Amino acid sequence: FDRAVLRVSSPLQAGASWIVEGIGSVWNSYVWLVDVDEENDELRAENSRLRQELAEASRLSSDTAVLERLVGLKRRTAAETVAARIVSATANSFFRVLRIRLDRGEGELRDGLPVIDENGLVGRIHKTFGNYADVLLLSDPQSSIAVVIPRSGAQGVLTGLGTDDSYGCRVEYLDREKEVAEGDLVVTSGLGGELPAGIPVGKIAAVTTKEYGRYQEIEVSPVVDYGSMRSVLVLLAPPPPPDPNGDKPVRSKVVGEVRPY
């Protein structure tokens, strides 16, 4: 009788055990997946927070580097200056910067003041309004600056080409008899008193001398990188003139009739 009962009940017990074990396994898997999903949500949130902190740290590091360069430039510039941050920039379809706006305005700046960075001349203040000022870049066709090529002493007027795909400029009224070459540095000449002399402007990119005409055709590439600028210096006054007696030894003057030893 026992063997008969076991023979009949064993398949039923085996089936019931299989069902119970299956249900238990599915439930355990479900609970485990719920825990894993919650852990994944926590990890995603932690990853997002760390990314934000990394981006903020990178921004602060970049700002610190910019400020350090700006402080160094201010120390090297023998003129009264004020620092300004670029708050916006207008660009064309070729991602070329057309105009930049500074966080300094009326009461601090005036039209025509030169704007520089650690590389050279950026442009001049075009107009001020409220707490902001727009800068006319060298590449703008409205820009006109007296320049000189130190290597040969050739002088001319730098104007912007206004092309969509470059920041190119040209030097007009440059005598064809003057020797110039690609790679020559171009700086401000100081003529007219609008800008201090000696500020780097660009380098000659191409020279064309025609068989006729009095002047050469010179194309110049600016030395500043308009796409990466974040802060600049505005020259409020030209640097003081050099001391004509600066390189001469100082002699003691005769006071009364007593000559010093």
PyRosetta script that sets phi, psi and omega in degrees:
from pyrosetta import init, pose_from_sequence

init()
pose = pose_from_sequence("FDRAVLRVSSPLQAGASWIVEGIGSVWNSYVWLVDVDEENDELRAENSRLRQELAEASRLSSDTAVLERLVGLKRRTAAETVAARIVSATANSFFRVLRIRLDRGEGELRDGLPVIDENGLVGRIHKTFGNYADVLLLSDPQSSIAVVIPRSGAQGVLTGLGTDDSYGCRVEYLDREKEVAEGDLVVTSGLGGELPAGIPVGKIAAVTTKEYGRYQEIEVSPVVDYGSMRSVLVLLAPPPPPDPNGDKPVRSKVVGEVRPY")
pose.set_psi(1, -42.8)
pose.set_omega(1, 178.1)
pose.set_phi(2, -60.8)
pose.set_psi(2, -44.7)
pose.set_omega(2, -179.5)
pose.set_phi(3, -64.0)
pose.set_psi(3, -35.0)
pose.set_omega(3, 179.6)
pose.set_phi(4, -67.7)
pose.set_psi(4, -42.6)
pose.set_omega(4, 179.6)
pose.set_phi(5, -64.2)
pose.set_psi(5, -44.0)
pose.set_omega(5, 179.4)
pose.set_phi(6, -63.4)
pose.set_psi(6, -37.9)
pose.set_omega(6, -179.6)
pose.set_phi(7, -63.6)
pose.set_psi(7, -36.5)
pose.set_omega(7, -178.6)
pose.set_phi(8, -81.2)
pose.set_psi(8, -39.4)
pose.set_omega(8, -172.9)
pose.set_phi(9, -83.0)
pose.set_psi(9, -24.0)
pose.set_omega(9, -176.8)
pose.set_phi(10, -59.4)
pose.set_psi(10, -48.4)
pose.set_omega(10, 177.9)
pose.set_phi(11, -60.7)
pose.set_psi(11, -37.8)
pose.set_omega(11, 179.2)
pose.set_phi(12, -65.5)
pose.set_psi(12, -42.0)
pose.set_omega(12, 178.1)
pose.set_phi(13, -64.8)
pose.set_psi(13, -40.7)
pose.set_omega(13, 179.5)
pose.set_phi(14, -62.6)
pose.set_psi(14, -42.9)
pose.set_omega(14, 179.0)
pose.set_phi(15, -64.8)
pose.set_psi(15, -43.3)
pose.set_omega(15, 179.5)
pose.set_phi(16, -63.9)
pose.set_psi(16, -42.0)
pose.set_omega(16, 178.8)
pose.set_phi(17, -62.9)
pose.set_psi(17, -39.1)
pose.set_omega(17, 179.8)
pose.set_phi(18, -65.0)
pose.set_psi(18, -41.5)
pose.set_omega(18, 179.7)
pose.set_phi(19, -65.8)
pose.set_psi(19, -45.5)
pose.set_omega(19, -179.1)
pose.set_phi(20, -63.9)
pose.set_psi(20, -44.0)
pose.set_omega(20, 179.4)
pose.set_phi(21, -64.6)
pose.set_psi(21, -38.4)
pose.set_omega(21, 178.4)
pose.set_phi(22, -63.8)
pose.set_psi(22, -45.5)
pose.set_omega(22, 179.1)
pose.set_phi(23, -62.9)
pose.set_psi(23, -42.2)
pose.set_omega(23, 178.7)
pose.set_phi(24, -62.4)
pose.set_psi(24, -40.6)
pose.set_omega(24, 179.6)
pose.set_phi(25, -65.1)
pose.set_psi(25, -43.3)
pose.set_omega(25, 178.2)
pose.set_phi(26, -62.1)
pose.set_psi(26, -42.2)
pose.set_omega(26, -179.5)
pose.set_phi(27, -65.0)
pose.set_psi(27, -43.8)
pose.set_omega(27, 178.7)
pose.set_phi(28, -62.4)
pose.set_psi(28, -40.0)
pose.set_omega(28, 178.4)
pose.set_phi(29, -64.3)
pose.set_psi(29, -40.3)
pose.set_omega(29, 179.7)
pose.set_phi(30, -63.0)
pose.set_psi(30, -47.7)
pose.set_omega(30, 179.4)
pose.set_phi(31, -61.2)
pose.set_psi(31, -41.0)
pose.set_omega(31, -179.7)
pose.set_phi(32, -64.6)
pose.set_psi(32, -41.4)
pose.set_omega(32, 179.2)
pose.set_phi(33, -66.1)
pose.set_psi(33, -37.0)
pose.set_omega(33, 176.8)
pose.set_phi(34, -61.8)
pose.set_psi(34, -44.1)
pose.set_omega(34, 178.5)
pose.set_phi(35, -63.0)
pose.set_psi(35, -42.8)
pose.set_omega(35, 179.3)
pose.set_phi(36, -63.1)
pose.set_psi(36, -41.2)
pose.set_omega(36, 179.8)
pose.set_phi(37, -63.6)
pose.set_psi(37, -40.7)
pose.set_omega(37, 177.7)
pose.set_phi(38, -65.4)
pose.set_psi(38, -40.7)
pose.set_omega(38, 176.7)
pose.set_phi(39, -63.7)
pose.set_psi(39, -39.4)
pose.set_omega(39, 177.9)
pose.set_phi(40, -62.7)
pose.set_psi(40, -41.0)
pose.set_omega(40, 177.7)
pose.set_phi(41, -61.7)
pose.set_psi(41, -42.2)
pose.set_omega(41, 178.7)
pose.set_phi(42, -64.4)
pose.set_psi(42, -41.1)
pose.set_omega(42, 179.7)
pose.set_phi(43, -66.3)
pose.set_psi(43, -38.5)
pose.set_omega(43, 177.9)
pose.set_phi(44, -63.7)
pose.set_psi(44, -44.1)
pose.set_omega(44, 178.8)
pose.set_phi(45, -62.6)
pose.set_psi(45, -41.6)
pose.set_omega(45, 178.6)
pose.set_phi(46, -65.4)
pose.set_psi(46, -40.3)
pose.set_omega(46, 178.6)
pose.set_phi(47, -63.6)
pose.set_psi(47, -42.2)
pose.set_omega(47, 178.7)
pose.set_phi(48, -63.8)
pose.set_psi(48, -40.9)
pose.set_omega(48, 179.1)
pose.set_phi(49, -64.5)
pose.set_psi(49, -42.8)
pose.set_omega(49, 179.4)
pose.set_phi(50, -65.5)
pose.set_psi(50, -36.8)
pose.set_omega(50, 177.0)
pose.set_phi(51, -63.5)
pose.set_psi(51, -41.8)
pose.set_omega(51, 178.4)
pose.set_phi(52, -64.0)
pose.set_psi(52, -41.9)
pose.set_omega(52, 178.8)
pose.set_phi(53, -65.2)
pose.set_psi(53, -38.7)
pose.set_omega(53, 178.2)
pose.set_phi(54, -65.6)
pose.set_psi(54, -42.1)
pose.set_omega(54, 178.2)
pose.set_phi(55, -63.4)
pose.set_psi(55, -41.0)
pose.set_omega(55, 179.3)
pose.set_phi(56, -65.8)
pose.set_psi(56, -41.4)
pose.set_omega(56, 178.9)
pose.set_phi(57, -65.0)
pose.set_psi(57, -39.6)
pose.set_omega(57, 178.3)
pose.set_phi(58, -64.7)
pose.set_psi(58, -40.9)
pose.set_omega(58, 179.3)
pose.set_phi(59, -64.1)
pose.set_psi(59, -44.1)
pose.set_omega(59, 179.3)
pose.set_phi(60, -63.5)
pose.set_psi(60, -39.7)
pose.set_omega(60, 178.3)
pose.set_phi(61, -63.6)
pose.set_psi(61, -42.0)
pose.set_omega(61, 178.4)
pose.set_phi(62, -65.1)
pose.set_psi(62, -42.5)
pose.set_omega(62, 178.4)
pose.set_phi(63, -62.8)
pose.set_psi(63, -39.0)
pose.set_omega(63, 179.0)
pose.set_phi(64, -63.4)
pose.set_psi(64, -42.5)
pose.set_omega(64, 179.0)
pose.set_phi(65, -63.7)
pose.set_psi(65, -40.9)
pose.set_omega(65, 178.5)
pose.set_phi(66, -63.0)
pose.set_psi(66, -44.4)
pose.set_omega(66, -179.5)
pose.set_phi(67, -65.1)
pose.set_psi(67, -37.7)
pose.set_omega(67, 178.2)
pose.set_phi(68, -63.5)
pose.set_psi(68, -43.1)
pose.set_omega(68, 177.8)
pose.set_phi(69, -64.5)
pose.set_psi(69, -38.4)
pose.set_omega(69, -178.7)
pose.set_phi(70, -67.5)
pose.set_psi(70, -41.0)
pose.set_omega(70, 177.8)
pose.set_phi(71, -64.0)
pose.set_psi(71, -42.1)
pose.set_omega(71, 177.7)
pose.set_phi(72, -62.4)
pose.set_psi(72, -40.6)
pose.set_omega(72, 177.7)
pose.set_phi(73, -64.3)
pose.set_psi(73, -40.8)
pose.set_omega(73, -179.9)
pose.set_phi(74, -63.0)
pose.set_psi(74, -38.9)
pose.set_omega(74, 179.0)
pose.set_phi(75, -68.4)
pose.set_psi(75, -33.8)
pose.set_omega(75, -178.4)
pose.set_phi(76, -80.6)
pose.set_psi(76, -16.8)
pose.set_omega(76, -175.8)
pose.set_phi(77, -89.6)
pose.set_psi(77, 117.2)
pose.set_omega(77, -178.1)
pose.set_phi(78, -86.3)
pose.set_psi(78, 59.5)
pose.set_omega(78, 179.7)
pose.set_phi(79, -157.9)
pose.set_psi(79, 161.8)
pose.set_omega(79, 177.1)
pose.set_phi(80, -75.0)
pose.set_psi(80, 124.9)
pose.set_omega(80, -175.5)
pose.set_phi(81, -133.8)
pose.set_psi(81, 166.1)
pose.set_omega(81, 172.5)
pose.set_phi(82, -140.1)
pose.set_psi(82, 136.3)
pose.set_omega(82, 179.7)
pose.set_phi(83, -82.1)
pose.set_psi(83, 148.1)
pose.set_omega(83, 179.2)
pose.set_phi(84, -143.7)
pose.set_psi(84, 145.1)
pose.set_omega(84, 178.3)
pose.set_phi(85, -101.2)
pose.set_psi(85, 140.9)
pose.set_omega(85, 177.2)
pose.set_phi(86, -80.6)
pose.set_psi(86, 116.3)
pose.set_omega(86, -175.8)
pose.set_phi(87, -97.7)
pose.set_psi(87, -20.4)
pose.set_omega(87, 177.6)
pose.set_phi(88, -161.1)
pose.set_psi(88, 160.3)
pose.set_omega(88, 179.1)
pose.set_phi(89, -145.5)
pose.set_psi(89, 139.2)
pose.set_omega(89, 176.2)
pose.set_phi(90, -98.3)
pose.set_psi(90, 128.9)
pose.set_omega(90, -178.0)
pose.set_phi(91, -125.4)
pose.set_psi(91, 158.1)
pose.set_omega(91, 177.8)
pose.set_phi(92, -97.0)
pose.set_psi(92, -171.3)
pose.set_omega(92, -176.5)
pose.set_phi(93, -69.1)
pose.set_psi(93, -16.5)
pose.set_omega(93, 177.2)
pose.set_phi(94, -95.1)
pose.set_psi(94, 13.0)
pose.set_omega(94, 179.6)
pose.set_phi(95, 61.0)
pose.set_psi(95, 31.8)
pose.set_omega(95, 173.7)
pose.set_phi(96, -95.7)
pose.set_psi(96, 131.0)
pose.set_omega(96, -178.9)
pose.set_phi(97, -71.3)
pose.set_psi(97, 128.3)
pose.set_omega(97, -179.5)
pose.set_phi(98, -100.9)
pose.set_psi(98, -35.9)
pose.set_omega(98, -176.8)
pose.set_phi(99, -154.9)
pose.set_psi(99, 142.1)
pose.set_omega(99, 177.4)
pose.set_phi(100, -120.3)
pose.set_psi(100, 153.8)
pose.set_omega(100, -178.2)
pose.set_phi(101, -122.5)
pose.set_psi(101, 135.1)
pose.set_omega(101, -178.0)
pose.set_phi(102, -105.9)
pose.set_psi(102, 158.4)
pose.set_omega(102, -179.9)
pose.set_phi(103, -89.6)
pose.set_psi(103, 29.1)
pose.set_omega(103, 173.5)
pose.set_phi(104, -125.0)
pose.set_psi(104, 144.7)
pose.set_omega(104, -175.9)
pose.set_phi(105, -145.1)
pose.set_psi(105, -139.3)
pose.set_omega(105, -176.4)
pose.set_phi(106, -61.4)
pose.set_psi(106, 142.1)
pose.set_omega(106, -177.3)
pose.set_phi(107, 89.8)
pose.set_psi(107, -19.5)
pose.set_omega(107, 178.9)
pose.set_phi(108, -114.8)
pose.set_psi(108, -38.8)
pose.set_omega(108, -176.5)
pose.set_phi(109, -123.9)
pose.set_psi(109, 165.4)
pose.set_omega(109, 175.1)
pose.set_phi(110, -141.9)
pose.set_psi(110, 162.4)
pose.set_omega(110, -177.5)
pose.set_phi(111, -61.2)
pose.set_psi(111, 141.1)
pose.set_omega(111, 175.2)
pose.set_phi(112, 93.4)
pose.set_psi(112, -10.2)
pose.set_omega(112, -178.7)
pose.set_phi(113, -67.4)
pose.set_psi(113, 138.6)
pose.set_omega(113, 179.7)
pose.set_phi(114, -73.0)
pose.set_psi(114, 144.9)
pose.set_omega(114, 178.6)
pose.set_phi(115, -119.7)
pose.set_psi(115, 128.4)
pose.set_omega(115, -176.8)
pose.set_phi(116, -130.7)
pose.set_psi(116, 163.5)
pose.set_omega(116, 166.3)
pose.set_phi(117, -131.9)
pose.set_psi(117, -168.1)
pose.set_omega(117, -174.4)
pose.set_phi(118, -67.1)
pose.set_psi(118, -15.5)
pose.set_omega(118, -179.5)
pose.set_phi(119, -93.1)
pose.set_psi(119, -33.7)
pose.set_omega(119, -178.5)
pose.set_phi(120, 162.3)
pose.set_psi(120, -152.9)
pose.set_omega(120, -175.1)
pose.set_phi(121, -76.8)
pose.set_psi(121, 128.3)
pose.set_omega(121, 177.4)
pose.set_phi(122, -91.2)
pose.set_psi(122, -43.7)
pose.set_omega(122, -178.5)
pose.set_phi(123, 165.7)
pose.set_psi(123, -153.1)
pose.set_omega(123, 179.5)
pose.set_phi(124, -135.8)
pose.set_psi(124, 154.1)
pose.set_omega(124, 177.3)
pose.set_phi(125, -62.2)
pose.set_psi(125, 124.1)
pose.set_omega(125, -178.6)
pose.set_phi(126, -89.3)
pose.set_psi(126, -47.0)
pose.set_omega(126, 176.8)
pose.set_phi(127, -161.9)
pose.set_psi(127, 153.5)
pose.set_omega(127, 177.9)
pose.set_phi(128, -117.7)
pose.set_psi(128, 146.9)
pose.set_omega(128, 178.1)
pose.set_phi(129, -156.5)
pose.set_psi(129, 123.6)
pose.set_omega(129, -178.8)
pose.set_phi(130, 60.8)
pose.set_psi(130, -126.8)
pose.set_omega(130, -179.6)
pose.set_phi(131, -98.1)
pose.set_psi(131, 16.8)
pose.set_omega(131, -175.2)
pose.set_phi(132, -132.0)
pose.set_psi(132, 162.7)
pose.set_omega(132, 177.5)
pose.set_phi(133, -145.7)
pose.set_psi(133, 139.1)
pose.set_omega(133, 176.1)
pose.set_phi(134, -95.8)
pose.set_psi(134, 143.1)
pose.set_omega(134, -178.3)
pose.set_phi(135, -110.3)
pose.set_psi(135, 130.0)
pose.set_omega(135, 174.5)
pose.set_phi(136, -86.8)
pose.set_psi(136, 114.6)
pose.set_omega(136, -175.9)
pose.set_phi(137, -77.0)
pose.set_psi(137, 161.1)
pose.set_omega(137, 179.2)
pose.set_phi(138, -61.5)
pose.set_psi(138, -32.0)
pose.set_omega(138, -176.1)
pose.set_phi(139, -78.3)
pose.set_psi(139, -6.1)
pose.set_omega(139, 179.6)
pose.set_phi(140, -74.5)
pose.set_psi(140, 136.2)
pose.set_omega(140, 179.7)
pose.set_phi(141, -60.3)
pose.set_psi(141, -21.5)
pose.set_omega(141, 178.9)
pose.set_phi(142, -79.1)
pose.set_psi(142, -12.8)
pose.set_omega(142, -177.7)
pose.set_phi(143, -77.9)
pose.set_psi(143, 138.4)
pose.set_omega(143, 178.8)
pose.set_phi(144, -147.3)
pose.set_psi(144, 117.9)
pose.set_omega(144, -173.2)
pose.set_phi(145, -137.0)
pose.set_psi(145, 133.7)
pose.set_omega(145, 175.6)
pose.set_phi(146, -74.3)
pose.set_psi(146, 128.2)
pose.set_omega(146, -175.8)
pose.set_phi(147, -132.5)
pose.set_psi(147, 166.8)
pose.set_omega(147, 176.9)
pose.set_phi(148, -143.4)
pose.set_psi(148, 150.3)
pose.set_omega(148, 175.9)
pose.set_phi(149, -103.4)
pose.set_psi(149, 105.5)
pose.set_omega(149, -171.6)
pose.set_phi(150, -56.7)
pose.set_psi(150, -34.4)
pose.set_omega(150, -174.6)
pose.set_phi(151, -62.5)
pose.set_psi(151, -37.7)
pose.set_omega(151, -176.9)
pose.set_phi(152, -115.7)
pose.set_psi(152, -11.1)
pose.set_omega(152, -177.4)
pose.set_phi(153, 79.1)
pose.set_psi(153, 6.7)
pose.set_omega(153, -179.9)
pose.set_phi(154, -69.1)
pose.set_psi(154, 136.6)
pose.set_omega(154, -178.0)
pose.set_phi(155, -119.8)
pose.set_psi(155, 153.5)
pose.set_omega(155, 179.1)
pose.set_phi(156, -167.9)
pose.set_psi(156, -166.3)
pose.set_omega(156, 179.8)
pose.set_phi(157, -122.4)
pose.set_psi(157, 124.4)
pose.set_omega(157, -179.7)
pose.set_phi(158, -90.3)
pose.set_psi(158, 126.6)
pose.set_omega(158, 175.9)
pose.set_phi(159, -130.1)
pose.set_psi(159, 153.8)
pose.set_omega(159, 179.7)
pose.set_phi(160, -79.2)
pose.set_psi(160, 145.0)
pose.set_omega(160, 177.7)
pose.set_phi(161, -79.8)
pose.set_psi(161, -30.0)
pose.set_omega(161, 179.4)
pose.set_phi(162, 71.9)
pose.set_psi(162, 24.1)
pose.set_omega(162, 178.0)
pose.set_phi(163, -77.6)
pose.set_psi(163, 152.6)
pose.set_omega(163, -175.7)
pose.set_phi(164, -74.2)
pose.set_psi(164, -30.1)
pose.set_omega(164, -170.9)
pose.set_phi(165, -107.1)
pose.set_psi(165, 13.6)
pose.set_omega(165, 178.8)
pose.set_phi(166, -157.5)
pose.set_psi(166, 168.7)
pose.set_omega(166, 175.2)
pose.set_phi(167, -104.5)
pose.set_psi(167, 25.6)
pose.set_omega(167, -173.9)
pose.set_phi(168, -62.4)
pose.set_psi(168, 149.0)
pose.set_omega(168, 175.7)
pose.set_phi(169, -131.4)
pose.set_psi(169, 169.9)
pose.set_omega(169, 175.6)
pose.set_phi(170, -135.1)
pose.set_psi(170, 151.3)
pose.set_omega(170, 176.4)
pose.set_phi(171, -102.6)
pose.set_psi(171, 119.8)
pose.set_omega(171, 179.5)
pose.set_phi(172, -100.0)
pose.set_psi(172, 158.1)
pose.set_omega(172, 175.4)
pose.set_phi(173, 61.0)
pose.set_psi(173, 35.3)
pose.set_omega(173, 177.0)
pose.set_phi(174, -97.6)
pose.set_psi(174, 119.0)
pose.set_omega(174, -175.3)
pose.set_phi(175, -55.8)
pose.set_psi(175, 133.5)
pose.set_omega(175, -178.1)
pose.set_phi(176, -69.9)
pose.set_psi(176, -16.3)
pose.set_omega(176, 179.6)
pose.set_phi(177, -79.3)
pose.set_psi(177, -15.5)
pose.set_omega(177, 179.8)
pose.set_phi(178, -79.5)
pose.set_psi(178, 138.1)
pose.set_omega(178, -178.1)
pose.set_phi(179, -85.3)
pose.set_psi(179, 121.4)
pose.set_omega(179, 175.4)
pose.set_phi(180, -136.3)
pose.set_psi(180, 158.4)
pose.set_omega(180, -178.8)
pose.set_phi(181, -148.4)
pose.set_psi(181, 160.8)
pose.set_omega(181, 177.0)
pose.set_phi(182, -60.5)
pose.set_psi(182, 138.1)
pose.set_omega(182, -179.0)
pose.set_phi(183, 94.7)
pose.set_psi(183, -11.0)
pose.set_omega(183, 178.0)
pose.set_phi(184, -64.6)
pose.set_psi(184, 140.9)
pose.set_omega(184, 177.9)
pose.set_phi(185, -78.4)
pose.set_psi(185, 140.8)
pose.set_omega(185, 177.4)
pose.set_phi(186, -117.3)
pose.set_psi(186, 129.3)
pose.set_omega(186, -179.0)
pose.set_phi(187, -129.8)
pose.set_psi(187, 166.3)
pose.set_omega(187, 176.9)
pose.set_phi(188, -69.1)
pose.set_psi(188, 142.3)
pose.set_omega(188, -178.2)
pose.set_phi(189, -90.9)
pose.set_psi(189, -21.2)
pose.set_omega(189, -178.0)
pose.set_phi(190, 83.6)
pose.set_psi(190, -2.6)
pose.set_omega(190, 179.5)
pose.set_phi(191, -66.0)
pose.set_psi(191, 140.0)
pose.set_omega(191, -179.5)
pose.set_phi(192, 88.5)
pose.set_psi(192, -13.9)
pose.set_omega(192, 177.0)
pose.set_phi(193, 74.2)
pose.set_psi(193, 7.3)
pose.set_omega(193, -178.6)
pose.set_phi(194, -79.0)
pose.set_psi(194, -33.5)
pose.set_omega(194, -178.3)
pose.set_phi(195, -132.0)
pose.set_psi(195, 147.2)
pose.set_omega(195, 173.8)
pose.set_phi(196, -64.4)
pose.set_psi(196, 151.4)
pose.set_omega(196, 179.4)
pose.set_phi(197, -79.5)
pose.set_psi(197, 150.4)
pose.set_omega(197, 171.7)
pose.set_phi(198, 90.6)
pose.set_psi(198, 5.2)
pose.set_omega(198, 177.8)
pose.set_phi(199, -79.0)
pose.set_psi(199, 124.7)
pose.set_omega(199, 177.9)
pose.set_phi(200, -59.1)
pose.set_psi(200, 136.3)
pose.set_omega(200, -178.5)
pose.set_phi(201, -114.2)
pose.set_psi(201, -46.9)
pose.set_omega(201, -178.3)
pose.set_phi(202, -177.1)
pose.set_psi(202, -171.5)
pose.set_omega(202, 176.5)
pose.set_phi(203, -127.6)
pose.set_psi(203, 145.9)
pose.set_omega(203, -178.4)
pose.set_phi(204, -66.8)
pose.set_psi(204, 126.2)
pose.set_omega(204, -179.7)
pose.set_phi(205, -100.5)
pose.set_psi(205, -28.5)
pose.set_omega(205, -179.2)
pose.set_phi(206, -157.4)
pose.set_psi(206, 145.4)
pose.set_omega(206, 178.7)
pose.set_phi(207, -127.9)
pose.set_psi(207, 128.1)
pose.set_omega(207, 178.1)
pose.set_phi(208, -127.9)
pose.set_psi(208, 121.5)
pose.set_omega(208, 177.7)
pose.set_phi(209, -117.8)
pose.set_psi(209, 114.7)
pose.set_omega(209, -179.0)
pose.set_phi(210, -85.7)
pose.set_psi(210, 164.2)
pose.set_omega(210, -179.6)
pose.set_phi(211, -70.3)
pose.set_psi(211, -21.0)
pose.set_omega(211, -179.8)
pose.set_phi(212, -123.3)
pose.set_psi(212, 167.0)
pose.set_omega(212, 179.1)
pose.set_phi(213, 95.4)
pose.set_psi(213, 161.2)
pose.set_omega(213, -176.0)
pose.set_phi(214, -96.1)
pose.set_psi(214, -20.5)
pose.set_omega(214, -172.1)
pose.set_phi(215, -118.6)
pose.set_psi(215, 157.1)
pose.set_omega(215, 174.4)
pose.set_phi(216, -90.6)
pose.set_psi(216, 159.1)
pose.set_omega(216, 174.6)
pose.set_phi(217, -104.5)
pose.set_psi(217, 113.8)
pose.set_omega(217, -174.9)
pose.set_phi(218, -118.7)
pose.set_psi(218, 126.3)
pose.set_omega(218, 174.7)
pose.set_phi(219, -104.9)
pose.set_psi(219, 135.5)
pose.set_omega(219, -174.2)
pose.set_phi(220, -125.0)
pose.set_psi(220, 139.4)
pose.set_omega(220, 173.4)
pose.set_phi(221, -104.1)
pose.set_psi(221, 125.5)
pose.set_omega(221, -179.9)
pose.set_phi(222, -60.0)
pose.set_psi(222, 150.5)
pose.set_omega(222, 179.7)
pose.set_phi(223, -84.8)
pose.set_psi(223, -16.2)
pose.set_omega(223, -179.3)
pose.set_phi(224, -87.0)
pose.set_psi(224, 152.4)
pose.set_omega(224, 177.3)
pose.set_phi(225, -103.6)
pose.set_psi(225, 97.2)
pose.set_omega(225, -174.8)
pose.set_phi(226, -64.9)
pose.set_psi(226, -27.4)
pose.set_omega(226, -176.2)
pose.set_phi(227, -74.6)
pose.set_psi(227, -19.1)
pose.set_omega(227, -175.5)
pose.set_phi(228, -114.8)
pose.set_psi(228, 2.4)
pose.set_omega(228, -178.6)
pose.set_phi(229, -69.9)
pose.set_psi(229, 141.4)
pose.set_omega(229, 177.0)
pose.set_phi(230, -130.2)
pose.set_psi(230, -27.5)
pose.set_omega(230, 178.2)
pose.set_phi(231, -142.7)
pose.set_psi(231, 153.3)
pose.set_omega(231, -178.1)
pose.set_phi(232, -142.2)
pose.set_psi(232, 172.9)
pose.set_omega(232, 171.5)
pose.set_phi(233, -116.5)
pose.set_psi(233, 139.9)
pose.set_omega(233, 175.6)
pose.set_phi(234, -109.9)
pose.set_psi(234, 125.6)
pose.set_omega(234, 179.3)
pose.set_phi(235, -80.8)
pose.set_psi(235, 113.6)
pose.set_omega(235, -179.2)
pose.set_phi(236, -82.8)
pose.set_psi(236, -25.7)
pose.set_omega(236, 179.8)
pose.set_phi(237, -150.8)
pose.set_psi(237, 149.9)
pose.set_omega(237, 178.7)
pose.set_phi(238, -67.1)
pose.set_psi(238, 155.9)
pose.set_omega(238, 178.5)
pose.set_phi(239, -65.5)
pose.set_psi(239, 153.7)
pose.set_omega(239, 179.9)
pose.set_phi(240, -65.0)
pose.set_psi(240, 149.0)
pose.set_omega(240, 179.4)
pose.set_phi(241, -66.1)
pose.set_psi(241, 151.6)
pose.set_omega(241, 179.4)
pose.set_phi(242, -65.4)
pose.set_psi(242, 147.3)
pose.set_omega(242, 178.5)
pose.set_phi(243, -71.9)
pose.set_psi(243, 119.3)
pose.set_omega(243, -178.6)
pose.set_phi(244, -64.1)
pose.set_psi(244, -21.7)
pose.set_omega(244, 179.6)
pose.set_phi(245, -104.1)
pose.set_psi(245, 14.6)
pose.set_omega(245, -175.0)
pose.set_phi(246, -65.6)
pose.set_psi(246, -30.9)
pose.set_omega(246, -178.2)
pose.set_phi(247, -99.1)
pose.set_psi(247, 10.1)
pose.set_omega(247, -180.0)
pose.set_phi(248, -105.0)
pose.set_psi(248, 145.2)
pose.set_omega(248, 177.8)
pose.set_phi(249, -67.8)
pose.set_psi(249, 143.7)
pose.set_omega(249, -179.5)
pose.set_phi(250, -85.3)
pose.set_psi(250, 128.9)
pose.set_omega(250, 178.9)
pose.set_phi(251, -108.4)
pose.set_psi(251, 143.3)
pose.set_omega(251, 177.3)
pose.set_phi(252, -75.0)
pose.set_psi(252, 136.5)
pose.set_omega(252, 179.7)
pose.set_phi(253, -86.9)
pose.set_psi(253, 155.8)
pose.set_omega(253, 178.1)
pose.set_phi(254, -78.9)
pose.set_psi(254, 124.7)
pose.set_omega(254, 178.6)
pose.set_phi(255, -105.2)
pose.set_psi(255, 116.2)
pose.set_omega(255, -175.8)
pose.set_phi(256, 64.9)
pose.set_psi(256, -125.4)
pose.set_omega(256, 178.9)
pose.set_phi(257, -114.1)
pose.set_psi(257, 7.5)
pose.set_omega(257, -178.3)
pose.set_phi(258, -97.5)
pose.set_psi(258, 120.5)
pose.set_omega(258, 178.4)
pose.set_phi(259, -97.9)
pose.set_psi(259, 125.9)
pose.set_omega(259, -179.2)
pose.set_phi(260, -68.2)
pose.set_psi(260, 157.0)
pose.set_omega(260, 178.4)
pose.set_phi(261, -70.3)
pose.dump_pdb("model.pdb")
